[in-house]
Amino acid sequence: ELTLWFDLPAAQAAARRASAREADRIEQQDLDFFERVRAAYAARAAQAPQRIVRIDASGTVAQVGAQVLNVLAQRYPGLQAPC
């Protein structure tokens, strides 16, 4: 099993959400809520580092995508990109 955790500071995530669309019920929570959620994910990742891999989501789409591909290549050496 592999879980990719796309980690992004709460303030940066809020800024991205604000520019994308209207916030839903959960997205309307305050930054403290999202920091607590982030801390919970960090704690889970620390307990199961072989299963939960942190992806730094603060970069560009290309940078984040490269991290994902790198993790997948390491975990699944025989995996090939679709044509």
N, C-alpha and C positions, 0 to 999 in steps of 0.2 A: 504494500500500500504506500502511496505517496500523496501527501497533501502539500500543495503550494500555498504559502501564506504571503499574500501581496501586502507588504507592510508600508504604510504611509502615515506620517504624522497627521494627527487629527485636523490641525489648522490647514494643512495643505490639501487634505481630502475635502474639507469643507469648501475651500476655494474652487476646487475642480467641480464639485457638485453644483455650486452656485452658478457656474458658467454653462452647465450642461442642460439643466431642466429644473422644473419645480420639484422641491424636496418632498419625499413621501413621509409617512408617519415616523418611521425610524430615523430618517435623515434629518428630521426637525429637532432631534435631541441636541442638547448642548455639547460643547467640546469635551467637557469633563466625562460625559458618558462614553464618547468615542475613545478617550484616553484609557478609560477603564477596560473597554473591550480590547484595545490594543495590548494592554498589559496582560490581560488574560490569555490572548493568543501567544504572547512572548513566553509566558509561563508554561503553556502547553508545549510550545516548540522546544523549550529547555528540557522538558520531561521526556520528549520523544524526538530527539534530533535526527534519528534515522528515518523517521516517518514524515515529520513536518519540516519543510525547508522554507526558510525566509527568503522572499524575493524583495529587493529594495525597489519599491514602486514609485520612488520620487523622480526617477529619470524620465527620459522620453519613451515613447512607445517602442522605438527601436532598441533602446538600452534595456528596457524591461523584457522585451521579447528575446533578446540575446541571453539574458540571465536564465530565462525559462528553457531555451534550447540547450544551454550549457548543462543545466541540471538534468534534463531529460537524456542528453547524450551520455552523461556520467552514469546515470541509473540504468539506462537501457541501451547498452552499446550497439545492439543490433538494429536499433530503431532507425528508420530512414525517412526522410522528408517525402511527402507526397509529390508526385510529378506535376 
